[in-house]
Amino acid sequence: MSSKDNFFTPQYTDQAVKLAEKHSDFVMGFICQQRLSQNPSLIHMTPGVQLAAGGDALGQVYDTPDNVVAVRQCDVIIVGRGIYGAPDVVEASKKYQEAGWQAYRARIGSSASKL
């Protein structure tokens, strides 16, 4: 999903979205790189999240919590190596939690102060 040159075509994605919207009583959402549907019952979850954007030698592409949540409008960040590869996984988890929360607050704007 977050690898460079993956095989997902726009046509495949469009069909998957149509099926998910049609069957939203059964489908909970998408593993995706950006919001695909305006149906509020469908959750958008994004893998390949790191605190700094970039990539690796295996073709993995990383994006930041801010870009994934605030700009691309996804609901859940999926972090792998940024946590399990950290010297202190608890501290790393807290950093990602805070970064995700701040991105969400930026996305919803002024109403975030009421939370």
Contacts in CASP RR format, 6 or more apart in sequence:
PFRMAT RR
TARGET T0000
AUTHOR 0000-0000-0000
METHOD contacts of the structure
MODEL  1
MSSKDNFFTPQYTDQAVKLAEKHSDFVMGFICQQRLSQNPSLIHMTPGVQ
LAAGGDALGQVYDTPDNVVAVRQCDVIIVGRGIYGAPDVVEASKKYQEAG
WQAYRARIGSSASKL
1 8 0 8 1.000
1 31 0 8 1.000
1 32 0 8 1.000
1 33 0 8 1.000
1 47 0 8 1.000
1 48 0 8 1.000
2 33 0 8 1.000
2 46 0 8 1.000
2 47 0 8 1.000
2 48 0 8 1.000
2 60 0 8 1.000
2 61 0 8 1.000
2 62 0 8 1.000
2 63 0 8 1.000
3 58 0 8 1.000
3 59 0 8 1.000
3 60 0 8 1.000
3 61 0 8 1.000
4 59 0 8 1.000
4 60 0 8 1.000
4 61 0 8 1.000
5 59 0 8 1.000
13 36 0 8 1.000
16 30 0 8 1.000
17 30 0 8 1.000
17 36 0 8 1.000
17 37 0 8 1.000
19 27 0 8 1.000
20 27 0 8 1.000
20 29 0 8 1.000
20 30 0 8 1.000
20 37 0 8 1.000
20 39 0 8 1.000
20 42 0 8 1.000
21 37 0 8 1.000
21 39 0 8 1.000
21 42 0 8 1.000
24 39 0 8 1.000
24 41 0 8 1.000
24 42 0 8 1.000
27 42 0 8 1.000
28 42 0 8 1.000
28 43 0 8 1.000
29 42 0 8 1.000
29 43 0 8 1.000
29 44 0 8 1.000
29 45 0 8 1.000
30 36 0 8 1.000
30 37 0 8 1.000
30 42 0 8 1.000
30 43 0 8 1.000
30 44 0 8 1.000
30 45 0 8 1.000
31 45 0 8 1.000
31 46 0 8 1.000
31 47 0 8 1.000
31 78 0 8 1.000
32 44 0 8 1.000
32 45 0 8 1.000
32 46 0 8 1.000
32 74 0 8 1.000
33 46 0 8 1.000
33 63 0 8 1.000
33 68 0 8 1.000
33 72 0 8 1.000
33 74 0 8 1.000
34 44 0 8 1.000
34 46 0 8 1.000
34 72 0 8 1.000
34 73 0 8 1.000
34 74 0 8 1.000
35 44 0 8 1.000
35 72 0 8 1.000
35 73 0 8 1.000
35 74 0 8 1.000
36 42 0 8 1.000
36 44 0 8 1.000
37 44 0 8 1.000
43 75 0 8 1.000
43 76 0 8 1.000
44 73 0 8 1.000
44 74 0 8 1.000
44 75 0 8 1.000
44 76 0 8 1.000
45 74 0 8 1.000
45 75 0 8 1.000
45 76 0 8 1.000
45 77 0 8 1.000
45 78 0 8 1.000
46 63 0 8 1.000
46 68 0 8 1.000
46 72 0 8 1.000
46 74 0 8 1.000
46 76 0 8 1.000
46 77 0 8 1.000
46 78 0 8 1.000
47 78 0 8 1.000
47 80 0 8 1.000
48 60 0 8 1.000
48 61 0 8 1.000
48 62 0 8 1.000
48 63 0 8 1.000
48 78 0 8 1.000
48 79 0 8 1.000
48 80 0 8 1.000
49 62 0 8 1.000
49 63 0 8 1.000
49 64 0 8 1.000
49 65 0 8 1.000
49 68 0 8 1.000
49 77 0 8 1.000
49 78 0 8 1.000
49 79 0 8 1.000
49 80 0 8 1.000
49 96 0 8 1.000
50 62 0 8 1.000
50 63 0 8 1.000
50 64 0 8 1.000
50 79 0 8 1.000
50 81 0 8 1.000
50 82 0 8 1.000
51 64 0 8 1.000
51 65 0 8 1.000
51 82 0 8 1.000
51 95 0 8 1.000
51 96 0 8 1.000
51 99 0 8 1.000
52 62 0 8 1.000
52 64 0 8 1.000
53 62 0 8 1.000
53 63 0 8 1.000
53 64 0 8 1.000
53 67 0 8 1.000
54 61 0 8 1.000
54 62 0 8 1.000
54 63 0 8 1.000
55 61 0 8 1.000
55 62 0 8 1.000
56 62 0 8 1.000
63 72 0 8 1.000
64 99 0 8 1.000
65 77 0 8 1.000
65 96 0 8 1.000
65 99 0 8 1.000
65 100 0 8 1.000
65 102 0 8 1.000
65 103 0 8 1.000
66 99 0 8 1.000
66 100 0 8 1.000
66 102 0 8 1.000
66 103 0 8 1.000
66 106 0 8 1.000
68 74 0 8 1.000
68 77 0 8 1.000
68 103 0 8 1.000
69 75 0 8 1.000
69 77 0 8 1.000
69 100 0 8 1.000
69 103 0 8 1.000
69 104 0 8 1.000
69 106 0 8 1.000
69 107 0 8 1.000
70 103 0 8 1.000
70 104 0 8 1.000
70 106 0 8 1.000
70 107 0 8 1.000
73 107 0 8 1.000
77 96 0 8 1.000
77 100 0 8 1.000
79 96 0 8 1.000
82 92 0 8 1.000
82 96 0 8 1.000
83 89 0 8 1.000
83 92 0 8 1.000
83 93 0 8 1.000
83 96 0 8 1.000
85 92 0 8 1.000
86 92 0 8 1.000
104 112 0 8 1.000
105 112 0 8 1.000
105 115 0 8 1.000
106 112 0 8 1.000
END
